[in-house]
Amino acid sequence: MAHAARELDPLSTAAFDATDTDRLQQFFQELPGPVDHVMVTAGGPSYVPLADLDLDAAGREIAQRIATTLGGAVHSRDKVPAGGTLLFMGGTGGRRPAAGKAVVSALTAALPALIANLALELAPIRVNLIAAGFVDTPLSAALLGDQLEARREELRAALPTRRVVGPSDVAALAVHLMCNDALTVGTYDIDGGQQLLPH
């Protein structure tokens, strides 16, 4: 977070565990005034084959992701004005079944339905979901390790866009969803066409 703060030069920052719903509630309660746009990016993908799956850990991960999404909605609703935005991050990677994708596939399927219900109940606050494929971030680097450059090259050659999606691409989409007040209840893919590839 310190690195992000140096890049963005924000008015203030706060670091806490977003899966701690009490702390999440406290964060929103302590905000000094209305917040036009809230973007929740907490959570990350989990790829574990069934043979190695810890059921308790998988249950916690699913519950925490759903609870964090619900918590963001419940605790921000009194801070976001009419026409404001509540924006969540999801992914496209779990749409195609594969070994190790049981947990991420369940969450990939669940989030658009949850977002649609939140948009209905929170209207006129607008609620949307960004579904990203591979994004060239430090998280991707941590997951892929020394395979990162090979994955970049593979995607550059295969993606319809012929380039890898970066953080600035996701940021541009997020800003558009915040500024365009006709958009709600949507799941917006940003993967360079990755989901069209055979693997």
Contact map, one row per residue, 1 for C-alpha under 8 A:
1111100000000010000000000000000000000000000000000000000000000000000000000000000000000000000000000000000000000000000000000000000000000000000000000000000000000000000000000000000000000000000000000000000
1111110000000000000000000000000000000000000000000000000000000000000000000000000000000000000000000000000000000000000000000000000000000000000000000000000000000000000000000000000000000000000000000000000
1111111000000000000000000000000000000000000000000000000000000000000000000000000000000000000000000000000000000000000000000000000000000000000000000000000000000000000000000000000000000000000000000000000
1111111100000000000000000000000000000000000000000000000000000000000000000000000000000000000000000000000000000000000000000000000000000000000000000000000000000000000000000000000000000000000000000000000
1111111111001000000000000000000000000000000000000000000000000000000000000000000000000000000000000000000000000000000000000000000000000000000000000000000000000000000000000000000000000000000000000000000
0111111110000000000000000000000000000000000000000000000000000000000000000000000000000000000000000000000000000000000000000000000000000000000000000000000000000000000000000000000000000000000000000000000
0011111110000000000000000000000000000000000000000000000000000000000000000000000000000000000000000000000000000000000000000000000000000000000000000000000000000000000000000000000000000000000000000000000
0001111111000000000000000000000000000000000000000000000000000000000000000000000000000000000000000000000000000000000000000000000000000000000000000000000000000000000000000000000000000000000000000000000
0000111111100000000000000000000000000000000000000000000000000000000000000000000000000000000000000000000000000000000000000000000000000000000000000000000000000000000000000000000000000000000000000000000
0000100111111000000000000000000000000000000000000000000000000000000000000000000000000000000000000000000000000000000000000000000000000000000000000000000000000000000000000000000000000000000000000000000
0000000011111000000000000000000000000000000000000000000000000000000000000000000000000000000000000000000000000000000000000000000000000000000000000000000000000000000000000000000000000000000000000000000
0000000001111100000000000000000000000000000000000000000000000000000000000000000000000000000000000000000000000000000000000000000000000000000000000000000000000000000000000000000000000000000000000000000
0000100001111110000000000000000000000000000000000000000000000000000000000000000000000000000000000000000000000000000000000000000000000000000000000000000000000000000000000000000000000000000000000000000
0000000000011111000000000000000000000000000000000000000000000000000000000000000000000000000000000000000000000000000000000000000000000000000000000000000000000000000000000000000000000000000000000000000
1000000000001111100000000000000000000000000000000000000000000000000000000000000000000000000000000000000000000000000000000000000000000000000000000000000000000000000000000000000000000000000000000000000
0000000000000111110000110000000000000000000000000000000000000000000000000000000000000000000000000000000000000000000000000000000000000000000000000000000000000000000000000000000000000000000000000000000
0000000000000011111100110000000000000000000000000000000000000000000000000000000000000000000000000000000000000000000000000000000000000000000000000000000000000000000000000000000000000000000000000000000
0000000000000001111110110000000000000000010000000000000000000000000100000000000000000000000000000000000000000000000000000000000000000000000000000000000000000000000000000000000000000000000000000000000
0000000000000000111110010000000000000000000000000000000000000001101100000000000000000000000000000000000000000000000000000000000000000000000000000000000000000000000000000000000000000000000000000000000
0000000000000000111111110000000000000000000000000000000000000000000000000000000000000000000000000000000000000000000000000000000000000000000000000000000000000000000000000000000000000000000000000000000
0000000000000000011111111000000000000000000000000000000000000000001100100000000000000000000000000000000000000000000000000000000000000000000000000000000000000000000000000000000000000000000000000000000
0000000000000000000111111100000000000000000000000000000000000000000000000000000000000000000000000000000000000000000000000000000000000000000000000000000000000000000000000000000000000000000000000000000
0000000000000001110111111110000000000000000000000000000000000000000000000000000000000000000000000000000000000000000000000000000000000000000000000000000000000000000000000000000000000000000000000000000
0000000000000001111111111111000000000000000000000000000000000000000000110010000000000000000000000000000000000000000000000000000000000000000000000000000000000000000000000000000000000000000000000000000
0000000000000000000011111111100000000000000000000000000000000000000000100010000000000000000000000000000000000000000000000000000000000000000000000000000000000000000000000000000000000000000000000000000
0000000000000000000001111111110000000000000000000000000000000000000000000000000000000000000000000000000000000000000000000000000000000000000000000000000000000000000000000000000000000000000000000000000
0000000000000000000000111111111000000000000000000000000000000000000000000000000000000000000000000000000000000000000000000000000000000000000000000000000000000000000000000000000000000000000000000000000
0000000000000000000000011111111000000000000000000000000000000000000000000011001000000000000000000000000000000000000000000000000000000000000000000000000000000000000000000000000000000000000000000000000
0000000000000000000000001111111000000000000000000000000000000000000000000010000000000000000000000000000000000000000000000000000000000000000000000000000000000000000000000000000000000000000000000000000
0000000000000000000000000111111100000000000000000000000000000000000000000000000000000000000000000000000000000000000000000000000000000000000000000000000000000000000000000000000000000000000000000000000
0000000000000000000000000011111111000000000000000000000000000000000000000000000000000000000000000000000000000000000000000000000000000000000000000000000000000000000000000000000000000000000000000000000
0000000000000000000000000000011111000000000000000000000000000000000000000000000000000000000000000000000000000000000000000000000000000000000000000000000000000000000000000000000000000000000000000000000
0000000000000000000000000000001111100000000000000000000000000000000000000000001000000000000000000000000000000000000000000000000000000000000000000000000000000000000000000000000000000000000000000000000
0000000000000000000000000000001111110000000000000000000000000000000000000000001110000000000000000000000000000000000000000000000000000000000000000000000000000000000000000000000000000000000000000000000
0000000000000000000000000000000011111100000000000000000000000000000000000000001110010000000000000000000000000000000000000000000000000000000000000000000000000000000000000000000000000000000000000000000
0000000000000000000000000000000001111100000000000000000000000000000000000000000110011000000000000000000000000000000000000000000000000000000000000000000000000000000000000000000000000000000000000000000
0000000000000000000000000000000000111110000000000000000000000000000000000000000100011110000000000000000000000000000000000000000000000000000000000000000000000000000000000000000001000000000000000000000
0000000000000000000000000000000000111111000000000000000000000000000000000001000100001110000000000000000000000000000000000000000000000000000000000000000000000000000000000000000000000000000000000000000
0000000000000000000000000000000000001111100000000000000000000000000000000000000000001111100000000000000000000000000000000000000000000000000000000000000000000000000000000000000000000000000000000000000
0000000000000000000000000000000000000111110000000000000000000000000010010000000000000111100000000000000000000000000000000000000000000000000000000000000000000000000000000000000000000000000000000000000
0000000000000000000000000000000000000011111000000000000000000000000000000000000000000001100000000000000000000000000000000000000000000000000000000000000000000000000000000000000000000000000000000000000
0000000000000000010000000000000000000001111100000000000000000000000100000000000000000000100000000000000000000000000000000000000000000000000000000000000000000000000000000000000000000000000000000000000
0000000000000000000000000000000000000000111110000000000000000000100000000000000000000000000000000000000000000000000000000000000000000000000000000000000000000000000000000000000000000000000000000000000
0000000000000000000000000000000000000000011111000000000000000000000000000000000000000000000000000000000000000000000000000000000000000000000000000000000000000000000000000000000000000000000000000000000
0000000000000000000000000000000000000000001111100000000000000000000000000000000000000000000000000000000100000000000000000000000000000000000000000000000000000000000000000000000000000000000000000000000
0000000000000000000000000000000000000000000111110000000000000000000000000000000000000000000000000000101100000000000000000000000000000000000000000000000000000000000000000000000000000000000000000000000
0000000000000000000000000000000000000000000011111000000000000000000000000000000000000000000000000001111100000000000000000000000000000000000000000000000000000000000000000000000000000000000000000000000
0000000000000000000000000000000000000000000001111101100000000000000000000000000000000000000000000011111000000000000000000000000000000000000000000000000000000000000000000000000000000000000000000000000
0000000000000000000000000000000000000000000000111111100000000000000000000000000000000000000000000011110000000000000000000000000000000000000000000000000000000000000000000000000000000000000000000000000
0000000000000000000000000000000000000000000000011111100000000000000000000000000000000000000000000011010000000000000000000000000000000000000000000000000000000000000000000000000000000000000000000000000
0000000000000000000000000000000000000000000000001111100000000000000000000000000000000000000000000000000000000000000000000000000000000000000000000000000000000000000000000000000000000000000000000000000
0000000000000000000000000000000000000000000000011111110000000000000000000000000000000000000000000000000000000000000000000000000000000000000000000000000000000000000000000000000000000000000000000000000
0000000000000000000000000000000000000000000000011111111001000000000000000000000000000000000000000000000000000000000000000000000000000000000000000000000000000000000000000000000000000000000000000000000
0000000000000000000000000000000000000000000000000001111111000000000000000000000000000000000000000000000000000000000000000000000000000000000000000000000000000000000000000000000000000000000000000000000
0000000000000000000000000000000000000000000000000000111111100000000000000000000000000000000000000000000000000000000000000000000000000000000000000000000000000000000000000000000000000000000000000000000
0000000000000000000000000000000000000000000000000000011111110000000000000000000000000000000000000000000000000000000000000000000000000000000000000000000000000000000000000000000000000000000000000000000
0000000000000000000000000000000000000000000000000000011111111000000000000000000000000000000000000000000000000000000000000000000000000000000000000000000000000000000000000000000000000000000000000000000
0000000000000000000000000000000000000000000000000000111111111100000000000000000000000000000000000000001000000000000000000000000000000000000000000000000000000000000000000000000000000000000000000000000
0000000000000000000000000000000000000000000000000000001111111110000000000000000000000000000000000000000000000000000000000000000000000000000000000000000000000000000000000000000000000000000000000000000
0000000000000000000000000000000000000000000000000000000111111111000000000000000000000000000000000000000000000000000000000000000000000000000000000000000000000000000000000000000000000000000000000000000
0000000000000000000000000000000000000000000000000000000011111111100000000000000000000000000000000000000000000000000000000000000000000000000000000000000000000000000000000000000000000000000000000000000
0000000000000000000000000000000000000000000000000000000001111111110000000000000000000000000000000000001000100000000000000000000000000000000000000000000000000000000000000000000000000000000000000000000
0000000000000000000000000000000000000000000000000000000000111111111000000000000000000000000000000000000000000000000000000000000000000000000000000000000000000000000000000000000000000000000000000000000
0000000000000000001000000000000000000000000000000000000000011111111100000000000000000000000000000000000000000000000000000000000000000000000000000000000000000000000000000000000000000000000000000000000
0000000000000000001000000000000000000000001000000000000000001111111110000000000000000000000000000000000000100000000000000000000000000000000000000000000000000000000000000000000000000000000000000000000
0000000000000000000000000000000000000000000000000000000000000111111111000000000000000000000000000000000000000010000000000000000000000000000000000000000000000000000000000000000000000000000000000000000
0000000000000000001010000000000000000000000000000000000000000011111111100000000000000000000000000000000000000000000000000000000000000000000000000000000000000000000000000000000000000000000000000000000
0000000000000000011010000000000000000000010000000000000000000001111111110000000000000000000000000000000000000000000000000000000000000000000000000000000000000000000000000000000000000000000000000000000
0000000000000000000000000000000000000001000000000000000000000000111111111000000000000001000000000000000000000000000000000000000000000000000000000000000000000000000000000000000000000000000000000000000
0000000000000000000000000000000000000000000000000000000000000000011111111100000000000000000000000000000000000000000000000000000000000000000000000000000000000000000000000000000000000000000000000000000
0000000000000000000010011000000000000000000000000000000000000000001111111110000000000000000000000000000000000000000000000000000000000000000000000000000000000000000000000000000000000000000000000000000
0000000000000000000000010000000000000001000000000000000000000000000111111111000000000000000000000000000000000000000000000000000000000000000000000000000000000000000000000000000000000000000000000000000
0000000000000000000000000000000000000000000000000000000000000000000011111111100000000100000000000000000000000000000001000100000000000000000000000000000000000000000000000000000000000000000000000000000
0000000000000000000000000000000000000000000000000000000000000000000001111111100000000000000000000000000000000000000000000000000000000000000000000000000000000000000000000000000000000000000000000000000
0000000000000000000000011001100000000000000000000000000000000000000000111111110000000000000000000000000000000000000000000000000000000000000000000000000000000000000000000000000000000000000000000000000
0000000000000000000000000001000000000100000000000000000000000000000000011111111100000000000000000000000000000000000000000000000000000000000000000000000000000000000000000000000000000000000000000000000
0000000000000000000000000000000000000000000000000000000000000000000000001111111110000000000000000000000000000000000000000100100000000000000000000000000000000000000000000000000000000000000000000000000
0000000000000000000000000000000000000000000000000000000000000000000000000011111110000000000000000000000000000000000000000000000000000000000000000000000000000000000000000000000000000000000000000000000
0000000000000000000000000001000011100000000000000000000000000000000000000001111110000000000000000000000000000000000000000000000000000000000000000000000000000000000000000000000000000000000000000000000
0000000000000000000000000000000001111100000000000000000000000000000000000001111111011000000000000000000000000000000000000000100000000000000000000000000000000000000000000000000000000000000000000000000
0000000000000000000000000000000001110000000000000000000000000000000000000000111111110000000000000000000000000000000000000000100000000000000000000000000000000000000000000000000000000000000000000000000
0000000000000000000000000000000000000000000000000000000000000000000000000000000111110000000000000000000000000000000000000011100000000000000000000000000000000000000000000000000000000000000000000000000
0000000000000000000000000000000000000000000000000000000000000000000000000000000011111000000000000000000000000000000000000001110000000000000000000000000000000000000000000000000000001000000000000000000
0000000000000000000000000000000000111000000000000000000000000000000000000000000111111100000000000000000000000000000000000001110000000000000000000000000000000000000000000000000001000000000000000000000
0000000000000000000000000000000000011110000000000000000000000000000000000000000100111110000000000000000000000000000000000000111100000000000000000000000000000000000000000000000011000000000000000000000
0000000000000000000000000000000000001111000000000000000000000000000000001000000000011111000000000000000000000000000000000000111100000000000000000000000000000000000000000000000000000000000000000000000
0000000000000000000000000000000000001111000000000000000000000000000000000000000000001111100000000000000000000000000000000000001111000000000000000000000000000000000000000000010000000000000000000000000
0000000000000000000000000000000000000011100000000000000000000000000010000000000000000111110000000000000000000000000000000000001111000000000000000000000000000000000000000000000000000000000000000000000
0000000000000000000000000000000000000011110000000000000000000000000000000000000000000011111000000000000000000000000000000000000011110000000000000000000000000000000000000000000000000000000000000000000
0000000000000000000000000000000000000000000000000000000000000000000000000000000000000001111100000000000000010010000000000000000011110000000000000000000000000000000000000000000000000000000000000000000
0000000000000000000000000000000000000000000000000000000000000000000000000000000000000000111111000000000000010000000000000000000001111000000000000000000000000000000000000000000000000000000010000000000
0000000000000000000000000000000000000000000000000000000000000000000000000000000000000000011111100000000000010000000000000000000000111000000000000000000000000000000000000000000000000000000010100010000
0000000000000000000000000000000000000000000000000000000000000000000000000000000000000000001111110000000110010000000000000000000000011100000000000000000000000000000000000000000000000000000000000010000
0000000000000000000000000000000000000000000000000000000000000000000000000000000000000000001111111000110111111000000000000000000000000000000000000000000000000000000000000000000000000000000000000000000
0000000000000000000000000000000000000000000000000000000000000000000000000000000000000000000111111000000010011000000000000000000000000000000000000000000000000000000000000000000000000000000000000000000
0000000000000000000000000000000000000000000000000000000000000000000000000000000000000000000011111100000010000000000000000000000000000000000000000000000000000000000000000000000000000000000000000000000
0000000000000000000000000000000000000000000000000000000000000000000000000000000000000000000001111110110010000000000000000000000000000000000000000000000000000000000000000000000000000000000000000000000
0000000000000000000000000000000000000000000000000000000000000000000000000000000000000000000000011111110000000000000000000000000000000000000000000000000000000000000000000000000000000000000000000000000
0000000000000000000000000000000000000000000000011100000000000000000000000000000000000000000000001111110000000000000000000000000000000000000000000000000000000000000000000000000000000000000000000000000
0000000000000000000000000000000000000000000000111100000000000000000000000000000000000000000000000111111000000000000000000000000000000000000000000000000000000000000000000000000000000000000000000000000
0000000000000000000000000000000000000000000001111000000000000000000000000000000000000000000001001111111110000000000000000000000000000000000000000000000000000000000000000000000000000000000000000000000
0000000000000000000000000000000000000000000000111100000000000000000000000000000000000000000001001111111111000000000000000000000000000000000000000000000000000000000000000000000000000000000000000000000
0000000000000000000000000000000000000000000001110000000001000100000000000000000000000000000000000001111111100000000000000000000000000000000000000000000000000000000000000000000000000000000000000000000
0000000000000000000000000000000000000000000011100000000000000000000000000000000000000000000011000000111111110000000000000000000000000000000000000000000000000000000000000000000000000000000000000000000
0000000000000000000000000000000000000000000000000000000000000000000000000000000000000000000011111000111111111000000000000000000000000000000000000000000000000000000000000000000000000000000000000000000
0000000000000000000000000000000000000000000000000000000000000000000000000000000000000000000001000000011111111100000000000000000000000000000000000000000000000000000000000000000000000000000000000000000
0000000000000000000000000000000000000000000000000000000000000100100000000000000000000000000001000000001111111110000000000000000000000000000000000000000000000000000000000000000000000000000000000000000
0000000000000000000000000000000000000000000000000000000000000000000000000000000000000000011111100000000111111111000000000000000000000000000000000000000000000000000000000000000000000000000000000000000
0000000000000000000000000000000000000000000000000000000000000000000000000000000000000000000001100000000011111111100000000000000000000000000000000000000000000000000000000000000000000000000000000000000
0000000000000000000000000000000000000000000000000000000000000000000000000000000000000000000000000000000001111111110000000000000000000000000000000000000000000000000000000000000000000000000000000000000
0000000000000000000000000000000000000000000000000000000000000000010000000000000000000000010000000000000000111111111000000000000010000000000000000000000000000000000000000000000000000000000000000000000
0000000000000000000000000000000000000000000000000000000000000000000000000000000000000000000000000000000000011111111100000000000010000000000000000000000000000000000000000000000000000000011000000000000
0000000000000000000000000000000000000000000000000000000000000000000000000000000000000000000000000000000000001111111110000000000000000000000000000000000000000000000000000000000000000000000000000000000
0000000000000000000000000000000000000000000000000000000000000000000000000000000000000000000000000000000000000111111111000000000000000000000000000000000000000000000000000000000000000000000000000000000
0000000000000000000000000000000000000000000000000000000000000000000000000000000000000000000000000000000000000011111111100000001110000000000000000000000000000000000000000000000000000000110000000000000
0000000000000000000000000000000000000000000000000000000000000000000000000000000000000000000000000000000000000001111111110000001100000000000000000000000000000000000000000000000000000000110000000000000
0000000000000000000000000000000000000000000000000000000000000000000000000000000000000000000000000000000000000000111111111000000000000000000000000000000000000000000000000000000000000000000000000000000
0000000000000000000000000000000000000000000000000000000000000000000000001000000000000000000000000000000000000000011111111100001000000000000000000000000000000000000000000000000000000000000000000000000
0000000000000000000000000000000000000000000000000000000000000000000000000000000000000000000000000000000000000000001111111110111100000000000000000000000000000000000000000000000000000001100000000000000
0000000000000000000000000000000000000000000000000000000000000000000000000000000000000000000000000000000000000000000111111110000000000000000000000000000000000000000000000000000000000000100000000000000
0000000000000000000000000000000000000000000000000000000000000000000000000000000000000000000000000000000000000000000011111110000000000000000000000000000000000000000000000000000000000000000000000000000
0000000000000000000000000000000000000000000000000000000000000000000000001000100000000000000000000000000000000000000001111111111000000000000000000000000000000000000000000000000000000000000000000000000
0000000000000000000000000000000000000000000000000000000000000000000000000000000001000000000000000000000000000000000000111111110000000000000000000000000000000000000000000000000000000000000000000000000
0000000000000000000000000000000000000000000000000000000000000000000000000000000001110000000000000000000000000000000000000111110000000000000000000000000000000000000000000000000000000000000000000000000
0000000000000000000000000000000000000000000000000000000000000000000000000000100111111100000000000000000000000000000000100111111000000000000000000000000000000000000000000000000000000000000000000000000
0000000000000000000000000000000000000000000000000000000000000000000000000000000000111100000000000000000000000000000000100111111100000000000000000000000000000000000000000000000000001011100000000000000
0000000000000000000000000000000000000000000000000000000000000000000000000000000000001111000000000000000000000000001101100100111110000000000000000000000000000000000000000000000000000001110000000000000
0000000000000000000000000000000000000000000000000000000000000000000000000000000000001111000000000000000000000000001100100000011111000000000000000000000000000000000000000000000010000011111100000000000
0000000000000000000000000000000000000000000000000000000000000000000000000000000000000011110000000000000000000011001000000000001111100000000000000000000000000000000000000000000000000000111100000000000
0000000000000000000000000000000000000000000000000000000000000000000000000000000000000011111000000000000000000000000000000000000111110000000000000000000000000000000000000000010000000000001111000000000
0000000000000000000000000000000000000000000000000000000000000000000000000000000000000000111100000000000000000000000000000000000011111000000000000000000000000000000000000000000000000000001111100000000
0000000000000000000000000000000000000000000000000000000000000000000000000000000000000000111110000000000000000000000000000000000001111110000000000000000000000000000000000100000000000000000011100000000
0000000000000000000000000000000000000000000000000000000000000000000000000000000000000000001110000000000000000000000000000000000000111110000000000000000000000000000000000000000000000000000011110110000
0000000000000000000000000000000000000000000000000000000000000000000000000000000000000000000010000000000000000000000000000000000000011111000100000000000000000000000110000000000000000000000000100100000
0000000000000000000000000000000000000000000000000000000000000000000000000000000000000000000000000000000000000000000000000000000000011111100100000000000000000000000111100000000000000000000000100000000
0000000000000000000000000000000000000000000000000000000000000000000000000000000000000000000000000000000000000000000000000000000000000111110110000000000000000000000111100000000000000000000000000000000
0000000000000000000000000000000000000000000000000000000000000000000000000000000000000000000000000000000000000000000000000000000000000011111110000000000000000000000001100000000000000000000000000000000
0000000000000000000000000000000000000000000000000000000000000000000000000000000000000000000000000000000000000000000000000000000000000001111111000000000000000000000000000000000000000000000000000000000
0000000000000000000000000000000000000000000000000000000000000000000000000000000000000000000000000000000000000000000000000000000000000000111111100000000000000000000000000000000000000000000000000000000
0000000000000000000000000000000000000000000000000000000000000000000000000000000000000000000000000000000000000000000000000000000000000111111111110001000000000000000000000000000000000000000000000000000
0000000000000000000000000000000000000000000000000000000000000000000000000000000000000000000000000000000000000000000000000000000000000001111111111001000000000000000000000000000000000000000000000000000
0000000000000000000000000000000000000000000000000000000000000000000000000000000000000000000000000000000000000000000000000000000000000000011111111000000000000000000000000000000000000000000000000000000
0000000000000000000000000000000000000000000000000000000000000000000000000000000000000000000000000000000000000000000000000000000000000000001111111000000000000000000000000000000000000000000000000000000
0000000000000000000000000000000000000000000000000000000000000000000000000000000000000000000000000000000000000000000000000000000000000000000111111111000000000000000000000000000000000000000000000000000
0000000000000000000000000000000000000000000000000000000000000000000000000000000000000000000000000000000000000000000000000000000000000000000011111111000000000000000000000000000000000000000000000000000
0000000000000000000000000000000000000000000000000000000000000000000000000000000000000000000000000000000000000000000000000000000000000000000000011111100000000000000000000000000000000000000000000000000
0000000000000000000000000000000000000000000000000000000000000000000000000000000000000000000000000000000000000000000000000000000000000000000000011111111000000000000000000000000000000000000000000000000
0000000000000000000000000000000000000000000000000000000000000000000000000000000000000000000000000000000000000000000000000000000000000000000110011111111100000000000000000000000000000000000000000000000
0000000000000000000000000000000000000000000000000000000000000000000000000000000000000000000000000000000000000000000000000000000000000000000000000111111110000000000000000000000000000000000000000000000
0000000000000000000000000000000000000000000000000000000000000000000000000000000000000000000000000000000000000000000000000000000000000000000000000011111111000000000000000000000000000000000000000000000
0000000000000000000000000000000000000000000000000000000000000000000000000000000000000000000000000000000000000000000000000000000000000000000000000011111111100000000000000000000000000000000000000000000
0000000000000000000000000000000000000000000000000000000000000000000000000000000000000000000000000000000000000000000000000000000000000000000000000001111111110000000100000000000000000000000000000000000
0000000000000000000000000000000000000000000000000000000000000000000000000000000000000000000000000000000000000000000000000000000000000000000000000000111111111000000000000000000000000000000000000000000
0000000000000000000000000000000000000000000000000000000000000000000000000000000000000000000000000000000000000000000000000000000000000000000000000000011111111100000000000000000000000000000000000000000
0000000000000000000000000000000000000000000000000000000000000000000000000000000000000000000000000000000000000000000000000000000000000000000000000000001111111110011100000000000000000000000000000100000
0000000000000000000000000000000000000000000000000000000000000000000000000000000000000000000000000000000000000000000000000000000000000000000000000000000111111110111100000000000000000000000000000000000
0000000000000000000000000000000000000000000000000000000000000000000000000000000000000000000000000000000000000000000000000000000000000000000000000000000011111110011000000000000000000000000000000000000
0000000000000000000000000000000000000000000000000000000000000000000000000000000000000000000000000000000000000000000000000000000000000000000000000000000001111111010000000000000000000000000000000000100
0000000000000000000000000000000000000000000000000000000000000000000000000000000000000000000000000000000000000000000000000000000000000000000000000000000000111111111100000000000000000000000000011100100
0000000000000000000000000000000000000000000000000000000000000000000000000000000000000000000000000000000000000000000000000000000000000000000000000000000000000111110000000000000000000000000000011100000
0000000000000000000000000000000000000000000000000000000000000000000000000000000000000000000000000000000000000000000000000000000000000000000000000000000000010011111100000000000000000000000000011000000
0000000000000000000000000000000000000000000000000000000000000000000000000000000000000000000000000000000000000000000000000000000000000000000000000000000000111111111100000000000000000000000000010000000
0000000000000000000000000000000000000000000000000000000000000000000000000000000000000000000000000000000000000000000000000000000000000000000000000000000000111010111110000000000000000000000000010000000
0000000000000000000000000000000000000000000000000000000000000000000000000000000000000000000000000000000000000000000000000000000000000111000000000000000100110010111111000000000000000000000000010000000
0000000000000000000000000000000000000000000000000000000000000000000000000000000000000000000000000000000000000000000000000000000000000111000000000000000000000000001111101100000000000000000001110000000
0000000000000000000000000000000000000000000000000000000000000000000000000000000000000000000000000000000000000000000000000000000000000011100000000000000000000000000111111100000000000000000000000000000
0000000000000000000000000000000000000000000000000000000000000000000000000000000000000000000000000000000000000000000000000000000000000011100000000000000000000000000011111110000000000000000000000000000
0000000000000000000000000000000000000000000000000000000000000000000000000000000000000000000000000000000000000000000000000000000000000000000000000000000000000000000001111111000000000000000000000000000
0000000000000000000000000000000000000000000000000000000000000000000000000000000000000000000000000000000000000000000000000000000000000000000000000000000000000000000011111111100000000000000000000000000
0000000000000000000000000000000000000000000000000000000000000000000000000000000000000000000000000000000000000000000000000000000000010000000000000000000000000000000011111111110000000000000001000000000
0000000000000000000000000000000000000000000000000000000000000000000000000000000000000000000000000000000000000000000000000000000000000000000000000000000000000000000000111111111000000000000000000000000
0000000000000000000000000000000000000000000000000000000000000000000000000000000000000000000000000000000000000000000000000000000000000000000000000000000000000000000000011111111100000000000000000000000
0000000000000000000000000000000000000000000000000000000000000000000000000000000000000000000000000000000000000000000000000000000000000000000000000000000000000000000000001111111110000000000000000000000
0000000000000000000000000000000000000000000000000000000000000000000000000000000000000010000000000000000000000000000000000000000001000000000000000000000000000000000000000111111111000000000000000000000
0000000000000000000000000000000000000000000000000000000000000000000000000000000000000000000000000000000000000000000000000000000000000000000000000000000000000000000000000011111111100000000000000000000
0000000000000000000000000000000000000000000000000000000000000000000000000000000000000000000000000000000000000000000000000000000000000000000000000000000000000000000000000001111111110000000000000000000
0000000000000000000000000000000000000000000000000000000000000000000000000000000000001000000000000000000000000000000000000000000100000000000000000000000000000000000000000000111111111010000000000000000
0000000000000000000000000000000000001000000000000000000000000000000000000000000000011000000000000000000000000000000000000000000000000000000000000000000000000000000000000000011111111000000000000000000
0000000000000000000000000000000000000000000000000000000000000000000000000000000000000000000000000000000000000000000000000000000000000000000000000000000000000000000000000000001111111000000000000000000
0000000000000000000000000000000000000000000000000000000000000000000000000000000000000000000000000000000000000000000000000000000000000000000000000000000000000000000000000000000111111110000000000000000
0000000000000000000000000000000000000000000000000000000000000000000000000000000000100000000000000000000000000000000000000000010000000000000000000000000000000000000000000000000011111111000000000000000
0000000000000000000000000000000000000000000000000000000000000000000000000000000000000000000000000000000000000000000000000000000000000000000000000000000000000000000000000000000000011111000000000000000
0000000000000000000000000000000000000000000000000000000000000000000000000000000000000000000000000000000000000000000000000000010100000000000000000000000000000000000000000000000010011111110000000000000
0000000000000000000000000000000000000000000000000000000000000000000000000000000000000000000000000000000000000000000000100000011100000000000000000000000000000000000000000000000000001111110000000000000
0000000000000000000000000000000000000000000000000000000000000000000000000000000000000000000000000000000000000000001100110000011110000000000000000000000000000000000000000000000000000011111000000000000
0000000000000000000000000000000000000000000000000000000000000000000000000000000000000000000000000000000000000001001100000000001110000000000000000000000000000000000000000000000000000011111100000000000
0000000000000000000000000000000000000000000000000000000000000000000000000000000000000000000000000000000000000001000000000000000111100000000000000000000000000000000000000000000000000000111110000000000
0000000000000000000000000000000000000000000000000000000000000000000000000000000000000000000000000000000000000000000000000000000111100000000000000000000000000000000000000000000000000000011111000000000
0000000000000000000000000000000000000000000000000000000000000000000000000000000000000000001100000000000000000000000000000000000001111000000000000000000000000000000000000000000000000000001111100000000
0000000000000000000000000000000000000000000000000000000000000000000000000000000000000000000000000000000000000000000000000000000001111000000000000000000000000000000010000100000000000000000111111000000
0000000000000000000000000000000000000000000000000000000000000000000000000000000000000000000100000000000000000000000000000000000000111110000000000000000000000000000010000000000000000000000011111110000
0000000000000000000000000000000000000000000000000000000000000000000000000000000000000000000000000000000000000000000000000000000000001000000000000000000000000011111110000000000000000000000001111100000
0000000000000000000000000000000000000000000000000000000000000000000000000000000000000000000000000000000000000000000000000000000000000000000000000000000000000011100000000000000000000000000001111111100
0000000000000000000000000000000000000000000000000000000000000000000000000000000000000000000000000000000000000000000000000000000000001100000000000000000000100011000000000000000000000000000000111111100
0000000000000000000000000000000000000000000000000000000000000000000000000000000000000000000110000000000000000000000000000000000000001000000000000000000000000000000000000000000000000000000000101111100
0000000000000000000000000000000000000000000000000000000000000000000000000000000000000000000000000000000000000000000000000000000000000000000000000000000000000000000000000000000000000000000000001111110
0000000000000000000000000000000000000000000000000000000000000000000000000000000000000000000000000000000000000000000000000000000000000000000000000000000000000110000000000000000000000000000000001111111
0000000000000000000000000000000000000000000000000000000000000000000000000000000000000000000000000000000000000000000000000000000000000000000000000000000000000000000000000000000000000000000000000001111
0000000000000000000000000000000000000000000000000000000000000000000000000000000000000000000000000000000000000000000000000000000000000000000000000000000000000000000000000000000000000000000000000000111
